[in-house]
Amino acid sequence: MNAQHPEIRPEQSIELLKQLHILTRDGKLNQDSRRKLKQVYHLYQFIEPLLAEALAERPDIQLVDHGAGKSYLGFILYDLFFRQHAPAGRIHGIETRDELVMSSRRLADKLGFAAGMRFHNLSVADSIGSDRLPARIDVVTALHACNTATDDAIRFALEKHARFIVLVPCCQAEVAAVLRRNKQQALRQPIAELWRHPIHTREFGSHLTNVLRCLQLESHGYQVSVTELVGWEHSMKNELIIASYKNLPRRRPAERLAELLRTLGLEELGERFFAGATPAV
């Protein structure tokens, strides 16, 4: 244990925590930074066993972090896992803001992490066909990737046949917008009371989006678990979706996905939540 801060893992780079502003410049923890540290370690507990499982199959594991921002997650994962256990592996941060890509590259150089970290100025959608990324990806993460980026990250993971997918979904208003647009017709059925009021349209749309994502992943053979990130009380976006490829039967979740879209008048979103099996007619 770190003698000064028992909350900090002994293998953790103190300099990294300073650079990420989890520690102050003089190496101290305040209440806000303790909360941030609790959050990141809690998330790491979910991701570490997935990395270990991937590493057991091959040493050069590849992780892609979509909507990386300042690559907060990528740096922590590299410091705690890749640097010590998977030096042949790579973490790829995908981010559209060039200034964040450049600052992440500088930080990786400063910390001596550059050998195992790559940062790409790409949208999540463009990354799917980019030759800057390896053909085989083991783990895909997307934390609070806004707008359609979470769904683009799912598409990326499915295209790359990723073994593990870790999502903390963010705002995605497309489902709510379609519910709102078709509300008058839908109100002929009692089930539409679930989203009749505007605030319910937004909340139900957000919940439904994640339900559809889970069914989509299951329809591609993934085992899906959904849990809550503790310590993220300040944010409503604290749902964690973890998908592990198990080659499970696809037809039943594909049928449920299609039926849910039909029941709620969301057939036009079939392309976004595309299934991995063709439902029975």
C-alpha positions in Angstrom: 0.0 0.0 0.0 1.0 3.6 -0.6 2.1 4.8 2.8 0.9 8.3 2.2 -2.4 7.3 0.5 -3.6 3.8 1.2 -6.4 4.4 -1.3 -3.9 4.4 -4.2 -2.8 1.0 -5.6 0.9 0.4 -4.9 1.6 -0.2 -8.6 0.0 3.1 -9.6 2.1 5.9 -11.1 1.9 8.9 -8.8 3.0 11.1 -11.7 0.1 9.9 -13.9 -2.4 10.7 -11.1 -1.0 14.2 -10.9 -1.2 14.7 -14.6 -4.8 13.5 -14.6 -5.5 15.9 -11.7 -6.5 13.1 -9.4 -3.7 14.1 -7.2 -2.7 17.8 -6.6 0.7 18.9 -7.8 2.1 18.3 -4.4 0.7 14.8 -4.3 -2.3 15.3 -2.1 -5.9 13.9 -2.3 -8.9 16.1 -1.7 -12.5 15.0 -1.4 -13.2 15.4 -5.2 -10.1 13.5 -6.2 -10.9 10.7 -3.8 -14.3 10.4 -5.5 -12.6 10.3 -8.9 -10.2 7.6 -7.7 -13.0 5.5 -6.3 -14.8 5.7 -9.7 -11.9 4.7 -11.8 -10.8 1.8 -9.5 -14.4 0.6 -9.4 -14.5 0.6 -13.2 -11.1 -1.1 -13.4 -12.4 -4.0 -11.3 -14.8 -4.8 -14.1 -12.3 -4.4 -16.9 -9.2 -6.1 -15.4 -10.6 -9.7 -15.5 -11.6 -9.2 -19.2 -8.1 -8.1 -20.0 -6.6 -11.0 -18.1 -8.8 -13.4 -20.0 -7.8 -11.9 -23.4 -4.2 -12.0 -22.4 -4.4 -15.7 -21.7 -5.0 -16.2 -25.4 -2.4 -13.9 -26.9 0.2 -11.4 -25.5 -0.4 -8.6 -28.0 -3.9 -7.7 -26.8 -5.6 -4.7 -28.5 -8.0 -2.4 -26.7 -9.8 0.5 -28.4 -11.3 3.3 -26.3 -13.9 5.2 -28.2 -14.7 8.8 -27.5 -11.5 8.8 -25.4 -11.5 12.6 -24.5 -8.4 13.1 -22.4 -7.8 9.3 -22.5 -8.3 9.1 -18.7 -9.4 5.5 -18.9 -6.7 4.5 -21.4 -3.9 5.9 -19.2 -5.2 4.1 -16.1 -5.6 0.8 -17.9 -2.1 1.1 -19.4 -0.5 2.0 -16.1 -2.3 -0.7 -14.0 -2.4 -3.5 -16.5 -0.7 -3.2 -19.8 2.6 -1.7 -18.6 3.2 -4.7 -16.2 1.2 -7.6 -17.6 0.8 -7.0 -21.4 3.8 -4.9 -22.6 3.2 -6.3 -26.1 -0.4 -5.0 -26.1 -1.7 -1.7 -27.4 -4.3 0.8 -26.3 -5.9 2.9 -29.1 -7.7 6.1 -28.1 -10.2 7.4 -30.6 -11.1 11.1 -30.3 -12.3 13.8 -32.8 -10.8 16.8 -31.0 -7.3 17.2 -32.3 -6.1 19.2 -29.3 -7.0 16.3 -27.0 -5.3 13.7 -29.3 -2.1 15.8 -29.3 -2.1 16.4 -25.5 -2.6 12.6 -24.9 0.3 11.9 -27.2 2.5 14.4 -25.3 1.5 12.8 -21.9 2.2 9.3 -23.2 5.7 10.5 -24.2 6.3 12.2 -20.9 5.3 9.1 -18.9 7.1 6.6 -21.1 3.9 5.0 -22.2 4.2 5.8 -25.9 5.3 2.3 -26.9 1.9 0.9 -25.9 -0.5 3.7 -26.6 -1.8 5.2 -29.8 -4.1 8.1 -30.3 -6.1 8.7 -33.4 -8.0 11.8 -34.6 -11.0 9.9 -35.9 -14.8 9.8 -35.4 -16.1 6.5 -34.0 -17.9 5.9 -37.3 -14.8 6.5 -39.4 -12.7 4.2 -37.2 -14.7 1.2 -38.4 -13.0 1.2 -41.8 -9.7 2.9 -40.8 -6.5 1.1 -41.6 -4.8 2.9 -38.6 -6.3 0.2 -36.4 -5.5 -3.5 -36.3 -7.9 -6.0 -37.9 -8.2 -7.9 -34.6 -9.5 -6.1 -31.5 -9.9 -7.8 -28.2 -11.6 -5.2 -26.0 -13.8 -2.2 -27.0 -14.6 0.5 -24.4 -16.8 3.6 -24.7 -17.5 5.7 -21.7 -20.0 8.5 -22.1 -19.6 8.6 -25.9 -22.2 11.1 -26.9 -24.9 11.3 -29.6 -24.7 8.2 -31.8 -21.1 7.4 -30.8 -22.1 4.6 -28.3 -24.0 2.8 -31.1 -21.1 3.4 -33.5 -18.8 1.9 -31.0 -21.1 -1.2 -30.8 -21.0 -1.4 -34.6 -17.2 -1.1 -34.6 -17.0 -3.9 -32.0 -19.3 -6.1 -34.0 -17.4 -5.5 -37.2 -14.1 -6.3 -35.5 -15.6 -9.4 -33.7 -14.3 -8.0 -30.4 -14.3 -10.5 -27.6 -15.4 -8.0 -24.9 -17.3 -4.7 -25.0 -17.6 -2.3 -22.1 -20.0 0.6 -22.3 -21.1 3.4 -20.1 -23.9 4.7 -22.4 -24.4 8.4 -22.8 -27.1 10.7 -24.2 -28.7 9.3 -27.3 -31.9 11.2 -28.3 -32.7 9.3 -31.5 -35.1 6.8 -29.9 -36.9 9.5 -27.9 -37.2 11.7 -31.0 -38.9 8.8 -33.0 -41.2 8.1 -30.0 -42.1 11.8 -29.9 -42.7 12.0 -33.6 -45.0 9.0 -33.6 -46.7 9.7 -30.3 -50.2 10.6 -31.6 -50.5 7.4 -33.6 -49.0 5.3 -30.7 -51.5 6.6 -28.2 -54.1 4.4 -29.7 -52.5 1.7 -27.6 -52.3 1.8 -23.8 -48.6 1.0 -23.8 -47.9 4.5 -25.2 -48.8 5.9 -21.7 -45.2 5.0 -20.8 -44.0 7.9 -22.9 -47.1 10.2 -23.2 -45.6 13.0 -21.1 -42.5 14.8 -22.5 -40.3 14.0 -19.4 -41.3 10.3 -19.7 -40.6 10.4 -23.4 -37.0 11.4 -22.6 -36.5 9.0 -19.7 -38.2 6.0 -21.4 -36.3 6.7 -24.6 -33.0 6.6 -22.8 -33.9 3.4 -21.0 -35.3 1.8 -24.1 -32.1 2.7 -26.0 -30.0 0.6 -23.7 -32.5 -2.2 -23.7 -32.3 -2.3 -27.5 -28.5 -2.2 -27.3 -28.5 -5.2 -25.0 -30.8 -7.2 -27.3 -28.7 -6.3 -30.3 -25.5 -7.5 -28.6 -27.3 -10.8 -27.6 -28.5 -11.2 -31.1 -24.8 -11.3 -32.2 -23.9 -14.1 -29.7 -22.8 -12.0 -26.8 -23.6 -12.6 -23.1 -24.6 -9.3 -21.6 -24.7 -8.1 -18.1 -25.9 -4.7 -16.9 -24.9 -3.1 -13.6 -24.5 0.2 -11.9 -21.2 2.1 -11.3 -21.0 3.0 -7.7 -19.5 6.3 -6.8 -21.0 8.0 -9.9 -23.8 9.5 -7.9 -23.2 12.9 -9.4 -24.1 11.5 -12.8 -27.3 10.0 -14.1 -25.2 8.1 -16.7 -24.0 5.4 -14.4 -25.2 2.3 -16.2 -22.5 -0.2 -17.2 -23.1 -2.7 -20.0 -20.5 -5.5 -20.3 -20.8 -7.9 -23.3 -18.7 -11.0 -23.6 -18.7 -13.0 -26.9 -19.9 -16.6 -26.1 -21.3 -17.5 -29.5 -24.7 -17.9 -27.9 -27.9 -18.6 -29.8 -29.0 -15.5 -31.7 -32.5 -16.1 -33.0 -34.5 -15.5 -29.8 -32.9 -12.1 -29.0 -33.2 -11.1 -32.6 -36.9 -11.9 -32.6 -37.4 -10.0 -29.4 -35.5 -7.0 -30.8 -37.6 -6.9 -33.9 -40.9 -7.4 -32.0 -40.0 -4.5 -29.6 -39.3 -2.2 -32.5 -42.6 -3.1 -34.1 -44.6 -2.8 -30.8 -43.2 0.7 -30.1 -43.4 2.0 -33.7 -39.6 2.1 -34.1 -39.2 0.0 -37.2 -37.2 2.9 -38.8 -34.4 2.3 -36.3 -33.9 -1.3 -37.4 -30.7 -0.4 -39.2 -29.2 1.2 -36.1 -30.1 -1.7 -33.9 -29.3 -4.3 -36.5 -29.6 -7.9 -35.4 -27.1 -10.7 -35.9 -29.7 -13.2 -36.9 -32.7 -13.0 -39.2 -35.8 -13.3 -37.0 -38.4 -15.9 -38.1 -41.2 -14.4 -40.1 
